[in-house]
Amino acid sequence: WGNCGFAYGAALGAKIGRPDKPVFAFQGDGAWCISGLAEVMTAVREGSAETGSTYRFTLNGEPREVSVPGMRRLLDVVREELGLTGTKEGCGEGECGACTVILDGMVVDSCLVPVCQADGSEIRTVEGLTEAQTEALSPLQQAFLEYGGAQCGICTPGMLMSAQAYLEDGGSADEDDIREAIAGNLCRCTGYTKIIDAIEAAALAREVDA
């Protein structure tokens, strides 16, 4: 670390029960690095020993409230506390994108987001893509079905959420743009071709409807 100037990140340090532990370090070149990463990830994964607090947010258009430790992963809260198991865990380290949700309009890996950071936010999971009244598949989901964009299904919810955010942001049927939009989502089965075909079809359908 050399002559790094340490910033302790008091809030996060307290969450993991080590207020004396340097969590963040500011390097001389202006880059932020993480020290004590194992303890940070353990705290986020297990929720630490913190007593539960109440957090409120909108989930798929419905107001929800949970009383959990603030460092509990959003992924675990959605799946275990709220019973929405469509969001999957792949790597648990923010590398594969299987747990992707849309948080305040932004694509995020829910395995890396403490629920305290989602307080007051609007969250969408894959369950929120279907029509609320009829439970009919969304055009994007229908395109994945028709074009064979899913095989084992582990990556599919995350792919759908990244693609949905791309389309809602005005994304076109351009293949290069689509590849960039889903670059954070890994698939071991399809080779991506059918996924891209499905997103292209959904984008074209949106253009026609517009």
Buried (B, 14 or more C-beta within 10 A) or exposed (E): EEEBEEEBBEEBBBBBEBBEBBBBBEEEEEEEEEBBEEBBBBBBBBBBEBEEBEBEBBBBEEEBEBEBBBBBBBBBBBBEBBEBEBBBBBEBEBEBBBBBBBBEEEBBBBBBBBBBBBBEBBBBBBBBBBEEEEEEBBBBBBBBEEBEBBBEEBBBBBBBBBBBBBBEEEBBBEEEBBEEBBEBBBBEBBEBEBBBBBBBBBBEBBEEEE
